[in-house]
Amino acid sequence: MSQTTPNTSSPIRSIFAPVRALFVGDASAGILLIIVAAAAMLAANSPLAGEYRELFYGELSWTPIPKLKDLHLWINDGLMAIFFFVVGLEVKREIIAGSLSDPAARRLPMVAAVAGMLAPAAVFMLVSGGGEYTNGWAIPAATDIAFAMGVLGLLGNRVPASLRLFLLTVAIVDDIGAVLVIAVFYTPTIKLMWLLASIVVVALMIGLNRMKVGVFWPYILMALVLWYCVLNSGVHATIAGVVAALTIPLQRPDGNSMLERLEHGLAPWSAYLVVPVFGFANAGVSFAGMGVEALLDPLPYAIAAGLVVGKQVGIFSTVYVVDKIGFAARPAGASWPEIWGVSILCGIGFTMSLFIGGLAFPNTPLLIEEAKIGILTGSAISAVLGFVILRMTTVHTPEECDDQGNQPSKS
């Protein structure tokens, strides 16, 4: 086998560079989410439980938008639009100039991500038995990028770069699928006039792109208008964030980056403010009146099983099969135990799973609380199990785990 070229010309390096500063070797965002989730659960089960609930669910005495009558709704429908906007920017960049732009390179993560959504949904339906729980089928189908990459970051540079890229790409495709699921399956009623208004706004934003408008403020203003129209259309308002992001030009007319600059400017705010605030507002589960048996209720048990069992079975088995039949090769330099460990980490479904859980049972607070128990339990098990397996099986030295990730493949 011929020698590889220096790192500066490595395709893996060029693909991975845009997200390097945000995710590679940085466990801080994932650790912050762990702390936030723990703080929320402590608050919900302490003498401050009443204040915690009043803070987020108490009706606001004055709000400029009647649909957002409490702080919890402002966070879930408003603040989280920023998170989805960043997701949209990341997806567009990856499709145009990143790891999803090369048909050969995107085969494996795309097929694995689809299987990693279908298998947890199937496990959920099998374990829950459907019925009143049917609407929660998509809860265990999502992977939390920051959380999963944060756990992987705890291993430092022991993990091949190709495996990090695989996990990140699977999570990005997973996000695309989750957004589509929210738009299609969790939109109960549509108000046609508001939807048409949203389409007009999107058309205007596309027009700005075609006219090569290279400043941010017109897009931001139109994105706010789009968010308000979508909020009133019946489609979940956060979808506006993704759609608006897709209209942002990749480059300015002078050739300088526009989309990537905006993404890098907003990503820290999303990772270290928006998502933690969302997590603190949504992860607080009150165990008052609940026993250990609550974990074995159909809903939390089905969600946890979907995350822990469904994710790893769906992703690992798919990678194994497509590699063996020659449809797509497994990540370079990664052993099967390492791929198994990363497949388990994909079962961390904190942010998007909590979000979908609230949409799945909007009028049943008890089921939302049970869903949170299942999400937190399944995510915690996936995080610990995945970390332990990778810690035990990953034996690469820092020199081997260079940016090319081209160590000799191990069986």
C-alpha positions as CSV (number, residue, x, y, z in Angstrom):
1,M,0.0,0.0,0.0
2,S,1.4,3.4,-1.0
3,Q,2.3,6.0,1.7
4,T,-0.3,8.6,2.5
5,T,0.3,12.2,1.7
6,P,1.0,14.7,4.5
7,N,-1.7,15.8,6.8
8,T,-2.1,19.2,5.1
9,S,-3.5,17.5,2.0
10,S,-5.6,14.9,3.8
11,P,-9.3,14.8,2.6
12,I,-10.3,13.7,6.1
13,R,-8.6,16.8,7.5
14,S,-10.3,19.1,5.0
15,I,-13.7,17.6,5.7
16,F,-13.3,17.7,9.4
17,A,-11.8,21.1,9.8
18,P,-15.0,23.2,9.9
19,V,-16.3,21.4,13.0
20,R,-13.0,20.8,14.6
21,A,-13.0,23.7,17.0
22,L,-16.5,22.9,18.1
23,F,-16.4,19.2,18.8
24,V,-13.1,17.3,18.4
25,G,-11.5,16.5,21.7
26,D,-13.9,18.9,23.5
27,A,-16.0,17.2,26.1
28,S,-17.2,20.4,27.7
29,A,-20.5,20.7,25.9
30,G,-21.4,17.1,26.8
31,I,-20.3,17.5,30.4
32,L,-22.3,20.7,30.7
33,L,-25.4,18.8,29.6
34,I,-24.8,16.2,32.2
35,I,-24.5,18.9,34.9
36,V,-27.6,20.7,33.7
37,A,-29.7,17.4,33.6
38,A,-28.6,16.6,37.1
39,A,-29.4,20.1,38.3
40,A,-32.8,20.0,36.8
41,M,-33.6,16.7,38.5
42,L,-32.4,18.0,41.8
43,A,-34.4,21.1,41.5
44,A,-37.6,19.1,40.6
45,N,-37.1,16.9,43.7
46,S,-36.1,19.5,46.2
47,P,-37.9,22.0,48.4
48,L,-37.5,24.3,45.4
49,A,-39.7,22.1,43.2
50,G,-42.6,24.5,43.4
51,E,-40.4,27.4,42.3
52,Y,-38.8,25.4,39.6
53,R,-42.2,24.5,38.1
54,E,-43.6,28.0,38.5
55,L,-40.5,29.5,36.8
56,F,-41.1,27.5,33.6
57,Y,-44.8,26.7,33.6
58,G,-46.3,29.6,35.4
59,E,-48.4,31.7,33.1
60,L,-46.7,35.0,32.2
61,S,-48.6,38.1,33.2
62,W,-47.7,39.7,29.9
63,T,-46.5,38.2,26.7
64,P,-46.3,39.7,23.2
65,I,-47.3,36.4,21.7
66,P,-50.4,34.8,23.2
67,K,-49.4,31.3,21.9
68,L,-46.3,31.5,24.1
69,K,-48.0,31.9,27.4
70,D,-45.2,30.6,29.7
71,L,-41.4,30.5,29.8
72,H,-41.3,26.8,28.9
73,L,-43.0,27.5,25.6
74,W,-40.8,30.5,24.9
75,I,-37.8,28.2,25.3
76,N,-39.1,25.2,23.3
77,D,-40.8,27.2,20.5
78,G,-38.6,30.3,20.5
79,L,-35.1,29.8,21.9
80,M,-34.8,26.3,20.4
81,A,-35.3,27.8,16.9
82,I,-31.7,29.0,17.3
83,F,-30.5,25.5,17.9
84,F,-32.4,24.3,14.8
85,F,-31.0,27.2,12.8
86,V,-27.5,26.1,13.7
87,V,-28.5,22.5,12.7
88,G,-29.7,23.8,9.4
89,L,-26.5,25.7,8.8
90,E,-24.4,22.6,9.6
91,V,-26.5,20.4,7.4
92,K,-26.2,22.7,4.4
93,R,-22.5,23.1,4.8
94,E,-22.0,19.3,5.1
95,I,-24.2,18.7,2.0
96,I,-22.4,21.3,-0.2
97,A,-18.8,21.1,1.0
98,G,-18.5,18.6,3.8
99,S,-18.8,14.9,4.5
100,L,-22.2,14.6,2.9
101,S,-21.1,16.1,-0.4
102,D,-19.3,13.0,-1.7
103,P,-21.7,10.3,-2.6
104,A,-19.2,7.5,-1.8
105,A,-18.4,9.1,1.6
106,R,-22.0,9.6,2.7
107,R,-23.2,6.1,1.9
108,L,-22.2,4.5,5.1
109,P,-23.4,7.2,7.6
110,M,-26.6,7.8,5.7
111,V,-27.6,4.1,5.6
112,A,-26.4,3.7,9.2
113,A,-28.4,6.7,10.4
114,V,-31.6,5.6,8.7
115,A,-31.3,2.1,10.3
116,G,-30.4,3.9,13.6
117,M,-33.8,5.6,13.5
118,L,-35.9,2.7,12.3
119,A,-34.6,0.1,14.7
120,P,-35.2,2.2,17.9
121,A,-38.7,3.0,16.6
122,A,-39.4,-0.7,16.0
123,V,-38.0,-1.7,19.5
124,F,-40.2,1.0,21.0
125,M,-43.4,-0.2,19.4
126,L,-42.5,-3.8,20.2
127,V,-41.8,-3.1,23.9
128,S,-44.5,-0.5,24.5
129,G,-47.3,-2.4,22.7
130,G,-48.5,0.7,20.9
131,G,-51.9,1.9,22.0
132,E,-51.7,5.2,24.0
133,Y,-47.9,5.2,23.6
134,T,-47.9,5.0,19.8
135,N,-47.2,8.7,19.3
136,G,-43.9,8.3,21.1
137,W,-42.4,6.1,18.5
138,A,-39.8,8.7,17.3
139,I,-38.6,9.6,20.8
140,P,-35.7,7.1,20.9
141,A,-34.8,7.7,17.2
142,A,-32.6,10.8,17.7
143,T,-29.0,11.2,18.7
144,D,-27.7,14.2,20.7
145,I,-24.6,15.5,18.8
146,A,-23.1,17.5,21.7
147,F,-23.6,14.8,24.3
148,A,-22.3,12.0,22.2
149,M,-19.3,13.9,20.9
150,G,-18.7,15.1,24.5
151,V,-18.4,11.5,25.8
152,L,-16.2,10.6,22.9
153,G,-14.1,13.7,23.7
154,L,-13.4,12.2,27.2
155,L,-11.3,9.6,25.5
156,G,-9.0,12.3,24.0
157,N,-7.0,11.3,20.9
158,R,-7.3,7.5,21.5
159,V,-10.2,7.4,19.0
160,P,-9.4,7.4,15.3
161,A,-10.4,10.6,13.5
162,S,-12.4,8.5,11.0
163,L,-14.5,7.2,13.8
164,R,-15.2,10.6,15.2
165,L,-16.2,11.8,11.7
166,F,-18.5,8.7,11.3
167,L,-20.3,9.5,14.6
168,L,-20.6,13.2,13.7
169,T,-22.0,12.5,10.3
170,V,-24.5,9.9,11.5
171,A,-25.7,12.4,14.1
172,I,-26.1,15.1,11.4
173,V,-28.1,12.8,9.2
174,D,-30.0,11.8,12.3
175,D,-30.9,15.4,12.9
176,I,-32.2,15.8,9.3
177,G,-34.4,12.8,9.9
178,A,-35.6,14.1,13.2
179,V,-36.5,17.5,11.7
180,L,-38.5,15.7,8.9
181,V,-40.3,13.6,11.5
182,I,-41.3,16.6,13.5
183,A,-42.6,18.4,10.4
184,V,-44.5,15.4,9.0
185,F,-45.7,13.5,12.1
186,Y,-46.0,16.1,14.8
187,T,-48.0,18.8,13.0
188,P,-51.6,18.2,14.1
189,T,-53.4,21.1,12.3
190,I,-52.4,23.4,9.5
191,K,-53.6,27.0,9.1
192,L,-53.3,27.5,5.3
193,M,-53.0,31.3,5.2
194,W,-50.1,31.3,7.7
195,L,-48.5,28.5,5.8
196,L,-48.8,30.4,2.5
197,A,-47.3,33.5,4.3
198,S,-44.4,31.3,5.4
199,I,-43.8,30.1,1.8
200,V,-43.8,33.7,0.6
201,V,-41.2,34.6,3.2
202,V,-39.0,31.6,2.2
203,A,-39.3,32.7,-1.4
204,L,-38.1,36.2,-0.5
205,M,-35.1,34.7,1.4
206,I,-34.2,32.6,-1.6
207,G,-34.4,35.7,-3.6
208,L,-31.9,37.4,-1.3
209,N,-29.6,34.4,-1.9
210,R,-30.0,34.6,-5.7
211,M,-29.3,38.3,-5.6
212,K,-26.1,37.5,-3.8
213,V,-26.9,39.6,-0.8
214,G,-23.8,39.2,1.4
215,V,-24.8,40.8,4.7
216,F,-26.5,39.0,7.5
217,W,-29.2,41.4,8.8
218,P,-31.8,41.0,5.9
219,Y,-31.7,37.2,6.4
220,I,-32.0,37.5,10.2
221,L,-35.0,39.9,9.9
222,M,-36.7,37.6,7.4
223,A,-36.0,34.6,9.6
224,L,-37.8,36.2,12.5
225,V,-40.8,36.9,10.3
226,L,-40.7,33.3,9.0
227,W,-40.6,32.0,12.6
228,Y,-43.7,34.0,13.5
229,C,-45.6,32.8,10.5
230,V,-44.6,29.2,11.0
231,L,-45.5,29.5,14.7
232,N,-49.1,30.5,13.7
233,S,-49.3,28.0,10.9
234,G,-49.6,24.9,13.0
235,V,-46.2,23.5,11.9
236,H,-43.8,23.6,14.9
237,A,-42.0,26.9,15.0
238,T,-38.5,25.5,15.2
239,I,-38.8,24.1,11.7
240,A,-38.5,27.8,10.6
241,G,-34.9,27.7,12.0
242,V,-33.9,24.9,9.7
243,V,-35.6,26.3,6.6
244,A,-34.2,29.8,7.2
245,A,-30.7,28.4,7.5
246,L,-30.9,26.6,4.2
247,T,-31.3,30.0,2.4
248,I,-28.1,31.4,3.8
249,P,-25.4,31.7,1.0
250,L,-22.3,29.6,1.4
251,Q,-20.1,32.5,0.4
252,R,-20.3,36.2,-0.1
253,P,-19.8,37.7,-3.6
254,D,-16.2,38.4,-2.7
255,G,-15.6,34.7,-2.0
256,N,-15.4,35.0,1.7
257,S,-17.3,32.5,3.8
258,M,-20.7,33.5,5.0
259,L,-22.5,30.4,6.1
260,E,-19.6,29.0,8.0
261,R,-18.9,32.3,9.7
262,L,-22.5,32.5,10.9
263,E,-22.4,28.9,12.0
264,H,-19.2,29.3,14.0
265,G,-20.6,32.5,15.5
266,L,-23.8,30.9,16.7
267,A,-22.6,27.4,17.5
268,P,-21.1,28.3,20.9
269,W,-24.3,30.2,21.9
270,S,-26.3,27.1,20.9
271,A,-24.1,24.6,22.6
272,Y,-23.4,26.5,25.8
273,L,-26.6,28.6,26.3
274,V,-29.6,27.5,24.2
275,V,-29.3,23.7,24.7
276,P,-28.4,23.9,28.4
277,V,-31.4,26.2,29.1
278,F,-33.6,23.9,27.2
279,G,-32.2,20.9,29.1
280,F,-32.7,22.6,32.5
281,A,-36.3,23.5,31.6
282,N,-37.2,20.0,30.3
283,A,-35.1,17.5,32.2
284,G,-36.6,18.1,35.6
285,V,-38.5,14.9,36.4
286,S,-40.3,14.8,39.7
287,F,-40.1,11.4,41.4
288,A,-42.7,12.3,44.0
289,G,-45.1,9.3,44.3
290,M,-43.0,7.2,41.9
291,G,-41.1,4.0,42.9
292,V,-38.4,2.0,41.1
293,E,-41.2,0.2,39.3
294,A,-41.9,3.4,37.3
295,L,-38.8,2.6,35.3
296,L,-40.5,-0.6,34.2
297,D,-43.7,1.1,33.0
298,P,-44.2,0.5,29.3
299,L,-43.3,4.0,28.1
300,P,-40.0,4.7,29.9
301,Y,-38.9,1.1,29.4
302,A,-39.7,1.2,25.7
303,I,-37.8,4.5,25.2
304,A,-34.8,3.3,27.2
305,A,-34.8,0.0,25.2
306,G,-35.1,1.8,21.9
307,L,-32.1,4.0,22.8
308,V,-29.8,1.3,24.3
309,V,-30.8,-1.7,22.2
310,G,-32.4,-0.3,19.1
311,K,-29.7,2.2,18.3
312,Q,-26.7,-0.1,18.6
313,V,-28.4,-3.0,16.8
314,G,-29.6,-0.8,14.0
315,I,-26.3,1.0,13.4
316,F,-23.8,-1.7,14.1
317,S,-25.6,-4.4,12.1
318,T,-26.0,-2.0,9.2
319,V,-22.3,-1.1,9.2
320,Y,-21.3,-4.8,9.4
321,V,-23.6,-5.8,6.5
322,V,-22.7,-3.0,4.1
323,D,-19.0,-3.5,4.7
324,K,-19.2,-7.2,4.1
325,I,-21.2,-6.8,0.9
326,G,-18.9,-4.1,-0.4
327,F,-21.6,-1.3,-0.5
328,A,-19.5,0.9,1.8
329,A,-16.4,0.4,3.8
330,R,-16.3,0.8,7.6
331,P,-14.4,3.8,9.0
332,A,-10.7,3.5,8.2
333,G,-8.5,2.2,11.1
334,A,-11.5,1.4,13.3
335,S,-12.0,-2.1,14.8
336,W,-15.4,-3.8,15.1
337,P,-15.4,-3.3,18.9
338,E,-14.7,0.4,18.4
339,I,-17.6,0.7,15.9
340,W,-19.8,-1.2,18.4
341,G,-18.9,1.3,21.1
342,V,-19.7,4.3,18.9
343,S,-23.0,2.7,17.9
344,I,-23.9,2.5,21.5
345,L,-23.0,6.2,22.0
346,C,-25.6,7.0,19.3
347,G,-28.1,5.9,21.9
348,I,-27.6,9.2,23.7
349,G,-30.8,11.0,22.8
350,F,-31.0,13.9,25.3
351,T,-31.9,17.1,23.4
352,M,-33.9,16.0,20.4
353,S,-35.6,13.1,22.3
354,L,-36.8,15.5,25.1
355,F,-38.0,17.8,22.4
356,I,-40.0,15.1,20.5
357,G,-41.3,13.7,23.8
358,G,-43.0,17.1,24.5
359,L,-44.5,17.0,21.1
360,A,-45.6,13.4,21.3
361,F,-47.8,13.8,24.4
362,P,-48.7,17.5,24.6
363,N,-51.8,17.1,26.6
364,T,-50.6,14.3,28.9
365,P,-48.1,15.6,31.5
366,L,-47.8,12.1,33.2
367,L,-46.6,10.6,29.9
368,I,-44.2,13.5,29.3
369,E,-42.7,12.8,32.7
370,E,-42.4,9.1,32.0
371,A,-40.9,9.8,28.6
372,K,-38.2,12.0,30.4
373,I,-37.4,9.1,32.7
374,G,-36.9,6.8,29.7
375,I,-34.8,9.3,27.8
376,L,-32.5,10.1,30.8
377,T,-32.2,6.4,31.7
378,G,-31.5,5.2,28.2
379,S,-29.1,8.1,27.5
380,A,-27.2,7.6,30.7
381,I,-26.8,3.8,30.1
382,S,-25.7,4.4,26.5
383,A,-23.1,7.1,27.6
384,V,-21.6,4.9,30.3
385,L,-21.7,1.6,28.3
386,G,-20.3,3.2,25.1
387,F,-17.5,5.0,27.0
388,V,-16.5,1.8,28.9
389,I,-16.4,-0.3,25.7
390,L,-14.4,2.3,23.8
391,R,-12.0,2.8,26.8
392,M,-11.4,-1.0,26.9
393,T,-11.1,-1.6,23.2
394,T,-9.4,1.6,21.9
395,V,-5.7,1.0,22.0
396,H,-4.4,3.5,19.4
397,T,-1.6,5.8,20.3
398,P,-1.8,9.6,19.7
399,E,0.7,9.1,16.8
400,E,-1.6,6.5,15.3
401,C,-4.7,8.6,15.7
402,D,-3.5,11.4,13.5
403,D,-6.0,13.5,11.5
404,Q,-6.0,11.0,8.7
405,G,-7.3,8.1,10.7
406,N,-5.6,5.7,8.4
407,Q,-4.2,3.1,10.8
408,P,-4.2,-0.5,9.6
409,S,-7.7,-2.0,9.8
410,K,-8.2,-4.5,12.6
411,S,-10.5,-7.4,12.6
